Amino acid sequence: MDQPSAGTDPAERPHSTQQLPPIERRLLDELLVQSMSRGAGVPADKFRAENYEDIQAISALEAANHIRRDDELYVVLPTVLPLLDSDAARNLLKDIESVYTVLRKHYRAHQKTPISVSTLATGTGLSSSTVGAALRMMSQASLAIAGSTGEWSKGESTVTPSEDVLKYGSFTTMVDQVRQWHSSPRANNGFTTRIATVDSPDAQRTSQRKKPLEFSTAFETYTVSKQLGEGGAGRVYLAASVGGQSFAVKVLSQSSTDKRRRFKNEVAFLRGMRPHSNVVTWIGDGFSSDSRAPGPFYVMPAYEGSLRDLLRKGVAPETALEIFGQVLAGVEAAHRLRAVHRDLKPENVLYKRDAAGLVLAVADFGIAQFHPDDQSTLVETRDGARLANFDYHAPEQRLSGGSIDARTDIFALGLMLNELFTGEVPRGAGSKKIAQVAPDFGYLDELVEAMMQNSPDSRPATVADVRLRTRLLAELQANKSSSADLSGAMGKVDASGEELIANPLRVVDADWQSGTLTLTLSQPVTDMWIECLRSRMSSWESVLGAGPENFRFSGTKASVGVQGNDAQRVIDTFKTWIPKATLAFKDYLESSQRQANNEALERLKRERAILESAQRVNAGLRI
């Protein structure tokens, strides 16, 4: 009884494409795809301007009631779906028919009682967002839907079917009838009047629809598609530029003087920072007067999620250390500009994927402490003021008048390093250790313990210190053997860089493709050489956005994002860095060798003392 009266799935039957000229079909398909992508109508003036050579065809579509203007947006009417032969139209119509079938069954059993979107999703096997898209299109023909509550795509929202779902065996049959009435001489009477007049429930809902939320900077307009999240002071939206590229827009939603000043400092800091792949990039900013999101805002790249999302899915030990290295790089970049983040946690580290893999960026400098010379406006932190969640806060942040500096962030980084491997934030004695879940990386427990010291003076002083300790501990772990030979533990650091110093590095090839410049080097470089390139050269120059910190290394390849007209300058600049980085690398190796020798000697002394003590105790035991 609930199957379409034609006896077949209407979405599968041949479409009558002969009824529309090819130009009109193309325009309709384009409008349909754009509206489905936006989850709303398409800006009418913009679409007409982009297709002005076909303006007569667009006007014809309006006159034929295939599209209509709705708050300056073009909306594709469902009556035209059976006339289109594109995959988008076929798939949408098929989804609509599935929803329509469930609505018919629901009306037979329960008449005019609401049904939730989540129930429709379960009954059709579709996602809530897909059901929402189908309902949005169905709502343009109010014969099927008598009422609704909430947003279409939310599971708790409801829809009330009308009795007409029983009159027409399928949605296609219904809209075919509507289209016939549109084209008949009686189109202004009865049936179609119910669809078109302002008295209809659908027309009332349409009149209440607001223009999509937009944010405009001096040079670009961004149209919001959805809200991504909300924090203590602001909201973040996903938005598209006029060209269709995705961005994130952060808006200050709290109006206190203190929060406005902090937001202003955050924007000024990001605006003045050189682009760094591990810190969110400022794209633009402005002020919104829209009542739905009033206040200052800034635009940044769109990311897939946060480090918290990755932790929920589980992070492999091999990936955890790479992630931590990128977080360190972002925090170090901020520290170089004399900014202390003060709210480091997985939620404030964002990630996306590119051709090289995961890229992580430190975000949300809303409560950061900036050097007085770098502040856009003065913000006083009151004693005892709680600025953020305490879970990752250092002891000095919990004390009234506690002194805050880079070591405060290092405490939080220690907690995050442990959590990357164990999935837990350390809470004192008895907390899960890295060695318990990833024995090969157990050497990091010593570093975590140092970073989590209650006294800032007992922690590593800088991020660079954390980096060096990580590498030295890794090398000592790699060199460790059951015999623990002192001579083997000494001298290894020097050997690791012997080849790079004996045979100077050269650029042997270069290739630029799709905005990425890839240099081929004469030999692979070590992590320590890369560290010297990024942070230990005495002086250097670079092309904007292509500094040492922006290069990614893999084997003999070094790559960076750069415009084609800057590629040669980047190559020439990179070649000037090589001797400077190698000299810094040599100095570093000599210093590291002395330090490693001393540490290895002290470690062996401790191990031998423990062994000798045990031997003395055992020698005195009597059975």
C-alpha positions in Angstrom: 0.0 0.0 0.0 2.9 2.4 0.7 4.7 1.8 -2.5 4.5 4.4 -5.3 1.4 3.9 -7.4 3.4 3.5 -10.6 4.8 0.3 -9.1 8.4 1.3 -9.5 10.9 3.6 -7.7 10.2 7.0 -9.3 13.9 7.9 -8.7 14.9 5.1 -11.0 12.5 5.8 -13.9 13.8 7.7 -17.0 13.7 11.5 -16.5 12.0 13.7 -19.1 15.0 15.7 -19.9 13.6 16.6 -23.3 11.3 19.1 -21.6 14.2 21.4 -20.7 16.7 23.1 -23.1 20.4 22.0 -22.4 21.3 25.5 -21.1 18.5 25.5 -18.5 19.4 21.9 -17.4 23.0 22.9 -16.9 22.0 26.0 -14.9 19.6 24.0 -12.7 22.2 21.3 -12.1 24.7 23.9 -11.1 22.3 25.6 -8.7 21.3 22.3 -7.2 24.9 21.2 -6.5 25.7 24.6 -5.0 22.6 24.7 -2.8 23.2 21.2 -1.5 26.8 22.1 -0.7 25.8 25.3 1.2 22.7 23.7 2.9 20.8 26.8 1.7 20.0 28.8 -1.4 22.5 30.3 -3.8 23.1 34.1 -3.8 21.0 35.2 -6.7 22.9 38.3 -7.8 26.2 36.5 -7.7 24.9 33.6 -9.7 23.4 35.9 -12.3 26.7 37.8 -12.6 28.7 34.6 -13.0 26.3 33.4 -15.7 25.3 36.7 -17.3 25.7 35.3 -20.8 22.8 32.9 -20.0 20.7 35.6 -18.2 17.7 34.9 -20.5 17.7 31.2 -19.6 17.9 32.1 -15.9 14.9 34.4 -16.3 13.1 31.7 -18.1 13.6 29.3 -15.2 12.2 31.9 -12.8 9.2 32.4 -15.1 8.6 28.6 -15.3 8.6 28.3 -11.5 11.6 26.0 -11.6 13.5 28.4 -9.4 12.5 31.3 -7.2 14.1 34.1 -5.2 13.9 33.6 -1.5 15.6 36.5 0.5 17.9 37.2 -2.4 18.8 33.5 -2.7 17.9 31.3 -5.6 16.0 28.1 -4.5 15.6 25.2 -6.8 12.0 23.9 -6.6 11.3 20.2 -6.2 9.0 20.2 -9.2 12.1 20.3 -11.5 13.9 17.3 -10.0 12.3 14.6 -12.2 13.3 16.7 -15.3 17.0 16.6 -14.4 19.3 13.7 -15.4 22.4 14.6 -13.2 23.6 12.3 -10.4 22.9 15.0 -7.8 19.3 15.2 -8.9 18.8 11.5 -9.1 20.4 10.9 -5.7 18.4 13.7 -4.0 15.2 12.5 -5.5 15.9 8.9 -4.4 16.6 10.1 -0.8 13.4 12.2 -0.9 11.3 9.2 -2.0 12.8 7.1 0.9 11.8 9.8 3.4 8.4 10.2 1.7 7.7 6.4 2.1 8.4 6.6 5.8 6.2 9.6 6.2 3.3 7.8 4.4 3.7 4.8 6.8 3.8 7.2 9.8 0.6 9.0 8.7 -1.3 5.8 8.2 -0.4 4.7 11.8 -0.4 8.0 13.6 -2.0 10.6 11.3 -0.9 14.2 12.1 1.5 13.5 14.8 5.2 14.7 14.6 8.0 12.3 13.7 11.6 13.1 14.6 14.4 13.4 12.1 16.3 10.7 14.0 13.4 8.3 13.5 13.3 9.2 9.8 17.0 8.5 9.6 16.5 5.1 11.2 13.6 4.2 8.9 15.4 5.2 5.7 18.9 4.1 6.6 20.1 7.7 5.8 22.1 10.1 8.0 20.3 12.9 9.8 22.0 15.5 7.5 20.9 13.6 4.4 17.3 13.4 5.7 17.6 17.2 6.5 18.6 17.9 2.9 15.6 15.9 1.6 13.2 17.6 4.0 14.5 21.1 2.9 13.7 20.2 -0.7 10.3 18.6 0.2 9.3 21.7 2.2 9.2 23.7 -1.0 6.0 21.7 -1.8 4.0 22.1 1.3 1.5 19.4 0.3 3.7 16.8 2.0 4.6 18.6 5.2 2.0 20.2 7.5 4.5 21.5 10.1 7.9 21.2 11.6 10.0 22.2 14.6 13.8 22.9 14.9 16.5 22.6 12.2 16.0 20.0 9.6 19.3 18.2 10.1 19.1 17.8 13.9 17.9 14.5 15.2 15.6 15.9 17.8 13.8 18.1 15.3 10.3 16.9 14.1 8.2 16.9 11.0 4.4 16.6 10.8 3.2 15.0 7.5 0.0 16.1 5.8 -2.9 13.9 4.6 -1.7 14.5 1.0 1.1 12.0 1.5 -1.7 9.3 1.1 -3.2 11.0 -1.9 -0.1 10.8 -3.9 1.7 7.4 -4.1 5.2 9.0 -4.4 6.8 12.4 -4.1 7.5 12.4 -7.8 3.8 11.9 -8.5 3.0 14.8 -6.3 5.5 17.3 -7.9 4.5 16.1 -11.4 0.9 17.1 -10.5 2.2 20.5 -9.1 4.2 21.1 -12.3 1.1 20.4 -14.5 -0.9 22.9 -12.5 1.9 25.5 -12.8 1.7 25.2 -16.6 -2.1 25.1 -16.8 -4.4 28.1 -17.3 -5.9 27.5 -13.8 -2.5 27.8 -12.2 -3.7 30.7 -10.1 -6.6 28.7 -8.5 -7.0 26.0 -6.0 -4.1 23.6 -6.0 -1.1 25.8 -6.8 -2.5 28.7 -4.8 -1.9 26.6 -1.7 1.7 26.2 -2.6 2.5 29.8 -3.6 0.5 32.1 -1.4 1.8 33.7 1.8 -1.0 32.0 3.7 0.6 28.6 3.3 2.6 27.1 6.2 5.6 26.7 3.9 5.5 30.3 2.7 5.3 31.5 6.3 8.4 29.4 7.2 10.2 30.8 4.1 9.4 34.3 5.1 11.0 33.7 8.5 14.2 32.3 7.0 17.1 34.7 7.5 19.9 35.6 5.2 22.9 33.3 5.8 25.3 34.7 8.4 28.2 36.5 6.7 31.4 38.1 7.9 33.1 40.7 5.8 36.7 41.9 6.1 38.2 44.7 4.0 38.8 42.4 1.0 36.6 39.3 1.4 33.2 38.0 2.5 32.8 34.7 4.3 29.4 32.9 4.3 28.8 30.6 7.3 27.7 27.0 6.8 27.7 25.8 10.4 29.0 26.5 13.9 32.0 24.4 14.8 32.2 25.1 18.5 31.8 27.5 21.4 34.2 28.4 24.2 34.2 30.7 27.3 34.6 33.8 25.2 33.7 33.1 21.6 32.2 30.9 18.9 33.9 29.4 15.9 32.1 29.0 12.5 32.9 27.2 9.3 32.6 29.6 6.4 33.3 29.8 2.7 34.9 32.7 0.9 33.4 34.0 -2.3 35.7 31.7 -4.2 34.4 28.7 -2.3 37.4 28.0 -0.1 36.7 26.9 3.5 37.9 29.0 6.5 37.1 29.2 10.2 35.8 32.4 11.7 36.3 33.1 15.5 33.9 35.6 16.9 34.0 37.2 20.4 30.6 36.5 21.9 31.3 37.9 25.4 31.3 41.6 25.8 33.2 42.2 29.0 36.0 44.8 28.8 38.6 42.3 29.9 37.6 39.8 27.2 37.5 42.4 24.5 41.0 43.5 25.4 42.3 40.0 25.4 40.7 39.3 22.0 42.2 42.4 20.6 45.7 41.3 21.8 45.2 37.8 20.4 44.3 39.3 17.0 47.2 41.7 17.1 49.6 38.9 18.0 48.5 36.5 15.2 48.4 39.4 12.7 52.0 40.4 13.5 53.4 36.8 13.5 55.3 35.4 10.6 53.4 32.5 9.1 54.3 29.3 10.8 52.8 25.9 10.0 52.4 25.0 13.6 50.5 28.1 14.7 47.1 29.2 13.4 47.5 31.8 10.6 45.6 35.1 10.7 43.8 35.6 7.4 41.8 38.8 8.2 39.6 40.4 10.8 36.7 42.8 11.2 33.6 43.6 13.2 30.2 42.0 12.7 27.0 43.9 13.3 24.7 41.0 12.6 22.5 40.4 15.7 23.1 36.6 15.5 26.9 37.0 16.0 27.8 40.6 16.9 31.3 41.6 17.8 34.9 41.5 16.6 36.1 38.4 14.7 39.1 37.1 12.8 39.5 34.5 10.1 41.9 31.6 10.1 42.4 28.4 8.0 39.8 25.6 8.5 41.1 22.5 10.3 39.6 19.0 10.6 39.5 18.9 14.3 41.6 19.1 17.5 44.2 17.0 19.1 41.5 15.9 21.5 39.7 14.3 18.6 42.9 12.4 17.7 43.4 11.2 21.3 39.8 9.9 21.4 40.6 7.8 18.3 43.9 6.6 19.7 47.4 7.8 18.7 50.1 5.2 17.8 53.3 5.7 19.8 55.3 6.3 16.6 52.9 9.1 15.7 52.7 10.6 19.2 56.3 11.8 19.2 55.9 13.4 15.8 52.8 15.2 17.0 54.5 16.4 20.1 57.4 17.7 18.0 55.0 19.9 16.0 53.3 21.2 19.1 56.7 22.1 20.5 57.5 23.9 17.3 54.3 26.0 17.6 54.8 26.9 21.2 58.5 27.7 20.6 57.4 30.1 17.8 55.1 31.9 20.3 57.8 32.0 23.0 60.2 33.6 20.5 57.7 36.5 20.3 57.7 36.7 24.1 54.1 35.2 24.4 53.2 32.6 27.0 50.1 30.6 26.0 48.9 29.8 29.5 46.1 27.5 28.3 47.8 24.7 26.4 45.7 21.6 26.2 44.6 19.1 23.4 41.5 21.2 22.6 43.7 24.2 21.7 45.8 22.3 19.2 44.2 21.9 15.8 45.0 19.4 13.0 44.5 18.9 9.3 46.1 16.6 6.7 48.2 17.5 3.7 50.2 15.4 1.3 53.0 15.0 3.9 50.6 13.8 6.7 49.3 15.4 9.8 49.9 19.1 10.4 49.2 20.5 13.9 48.8 24.1 14.9 48.6 25.8 18.3 45.5 27.9 18.6 43.5 30.0 21.0 45.8 32.6 22.4 42.8 34.3 24.2 44.4 34.2 27.6 48.0 34.3 26.6 50.4 36.6 28.4 52.2 38.9 26.0 55.2 41.0 26.7 54.1 44.6 27.5 55.9 46.0 24.5 53.9 43.6 22.2 50.4 44.2 23.8 47.9 46.1 21.7 46.0 47.0 24.8 46.8 46.6 28.5 45.1 43.7 30.3 45.5 43.3 34.1 45.1 39.8 35.4 43.6 40.0 38.9 45.0 37.8 41.7 43.0 34.6 41.9 41.3 35.1 38.6 40.6 31.8 36.9 41.2 32.3 33.2 40.8 28.7 31.9 40.4 25.0 32.9 42.9 24.0 35.6 43.5 20.5 34.3 46.7 21.5 32.5 47.7 24.4 34.6 51.1 24.6 36.4 51.2 25.0 40.2 52.1 28.7 39.9 48.9 29.4 37.9 46.9 28.2 40.9 48.6 30.5 43.3 47.6 34.1 43.8 50.3 36.3 42.3 52.3 33.3 40.9 55.0 34.2 38.4 54.2 33.1 34.8 56.8 32.5 32.1 57.7 30.0 29.4 58.2 27.2 32.0 54.5 27.5 32.8 53.7 26.2 29.2 56.4 23.5 29.6 54.5 22.1 32.6 51.4 21.7 30.4 53.4 20.3 27.6 54.7 17.6 29.9 51.1 16.6 30.8 50.3 16.4 27.1 53.3 14.4 26.2 52.3 11.8 28.8 48.7 11.8 27.6 49.7 11.3 24.0 51.1 7.9 24.9 49.0 6.8 27.9 45.7 8.5 27.1 45.7 9.9 30.6 46.7 13.2 32.2 49.1 12.5 35.1 47.6 13.1 38.5 50.5 12.5 40.8 51.8 9.2 42.3 50.3 6.1 40.7 49.7 7.8 37.3 50.2 5.6 34.3 53.7 5.8 32.9 54.7 5.8 29.2 56.9 2.7 29.8 53.7 0.8 30.9 52.0 1.2 27.5 54.9 1.9 25.1 58.1 0.3 26.5 60.2 1.4 23.5 59.4 5.0 24.5 59.8 4.6 28.2 62.8 6.8 28.3 60.4 9.7 27.9 59.1 9.2 31.5 62.3 10.9 32.7 61.5 13.9 30.5 57.9 14.1 31.6 58.9 14.0 35.3 61.3 16.9 34.7 58.7 19.0 32.9 56.1 18.4 35.6 58.2 19.6 38.5 56.3 21.8 41.0 59.1 24.3 41.0 59.6 26.2 37.7 63.3 26.3 38.4 63.5 22.5 38.3 61.9 22.3 34.8 63.6 22.7 31.5 63.9 26.4 30.9 62.9 26.5 27.2 61.3 24.5 24.5 64.7 24.2 22.9 65.9 22.4 26.1 62.9 20.0 25.9 63.8 19.2 22.2 67.4 18.5 23.1 66.6 16.4 26.1 64.1 14.4 23.9 66.8 13.6 21.3 69.6 12.9 23.8 67.3 10.5 25.8 66.4 8.8 22.5 70.0 8.4 21.5 71.0 7.1 24.9 68.1 4.6 24.7 69.3 3.5 21.2 72.8 3.1 22.5 71.9 1.2 25.6 72.8 -2.5 25.8 72.8 -5.1 28.5 76.5 -4.8 29.0 76.2 -0.9 29.3 79.8 -0.4 28.1 81.0 3.1 29.0 83.1 3.5 25.9 80.1 2.6 23.7 77.9 5.1 25.5 80.5 7.8 24.9 81.4 9.2 21.4 78.1 8.1 19.7 76.8 11.7 19.3 79.8 12.7 17.4 79.6 9.7 15.0 75.9 10.5 14.2 76.9 13.7 12.4 80.2 12.6 11.0 79.0 12.1 7.4 77.3 15.5 7.2 80.4 17.3 8.4 82.9 15.3 6.3 80.8 15.6 3.1 79.1 19.1 2.9 75.4 19.0 2.0 74.4 20.2 -1.5 71.1 20.9 -3.4 71.2 18.5 -6.4 67.7 19.0 -7.8 64.6 21.0 -7.5 61.0 20.6 -8.6 57.9 22.9 -8.2 54.4 21.4 -8.5 51.0 22.8 -7.5 52.4 25.3 -5.0 55.0 23.0 -3.4 58.8 23.3 -4.0 60.7 20.1 -3.4 64.5 20.2 -3.1 66.6 17.0 -3.5 69.7 17.0 -1.2 72.9 15.2 -1.7 72.3 13.1 1.4 69.7 12.7 4.2 69.9 15.2 7.1 69.5 14.2 10.7 66.9 15.6 13.1 69.7 17.5 14.9 70.8 19.2 11.7 67.3 20.3 11.1 67.0 21.6 14.6 70.2 23.7 14.0 68.8 25.0 10.7 65.6 26.1 12.4 66.9 27.6 15.7 70.7 27.8 15.9 71.9 29.7 12.8 73.5 33.0 13.7 71.7 35.0 11.1 69.6 34.3 8.0 67.2 35.8 5.5 64.2 34.1 3.9 61.2 34.6 1.6 58.0 35.3 3.5 56.3 32.0 4.4 59.4 30.0 3.4 61.7 30.3 6.4 63.6 27.4 8.0 60.6 26.6 10.3 58.3 26.1 7.2 60.4 23.4 5.5 59.4 19.7 5.9 62.2 17.1 5.6 61.9 13.4 4.6 65.0 11.5 3.6 66.8 13.5 1.0 63.8 15.7 0.2 63.1 19.1 1.7 59.7 20.7 0.7 57.9 24.0 1.4 54.8 25.7 0.1 55.7 28.6 -2.2 54.3 30.6 -5.2 56.0 29.8 -8.5 57.5 33.2 -8.9 59.2 32.9 -5.6 60.7 29.4 -6.2 64.1 30.5 -7.5 64.6 32.9 -4.6 63.7 30.2 -2.1 66.3 27.8 -3.7 69.0 30.5 -3.6 68.2 31.4 0.0 68.2 27.7 1.2 71.7 27.3 -0.3 73.0 30.1 1.9 71.6 28.4 5.0 73.4 25.1 4.4 77.0 26.2 5.6 75.5 28.2 8.5 73.4 25.3 9.7 76.3 22.8 9.3 78.6 25.0 11.3 76.0 25.3 14.1 75.5 21.6 13.8 79.2 20.9 14.3 79.3 23.2 17.4 76.2 21.5 18.7 77.7 18.0 18.2 80.8 19.0 20.1 78.8 20.4 23.0 76.3 17.5 22.9 79.2 15.0 22.9 80.6 16.5 26.1 77.2 16.6 27.7 76.3 13.0 26.6 79.7 11.7 27.9 79.1 13.3 31.3 75.5 12.0 31.5 76.5 8.5 30.4 79.3 8.5 33.0 77.0 9.6 35.8 74.4 7.1 34.7 77.0 4.3 34.8 78.2 5.4 38.2 74.7 5.2 39.6 74.1 1.8 38.0 77.4 0.5 39.3 76.7 1.9 42.8 73.3 0.1 42.9 74.9 -3.1 41.7 77.7 -2.9 44.3 75.2 -2.2 47.1 73.1 -5.2 46.1 76.2 -7.3 46.0 77.2 -6.2 49.6 73.7 -7.0 50.9 73.6 -10.4 49.2 77.1 -11.3 50.5 75.9 -10.9 54.1 72.7 -13.0 53.7 72.6 -16.4 55.5 70.1 -19.2 54.9 
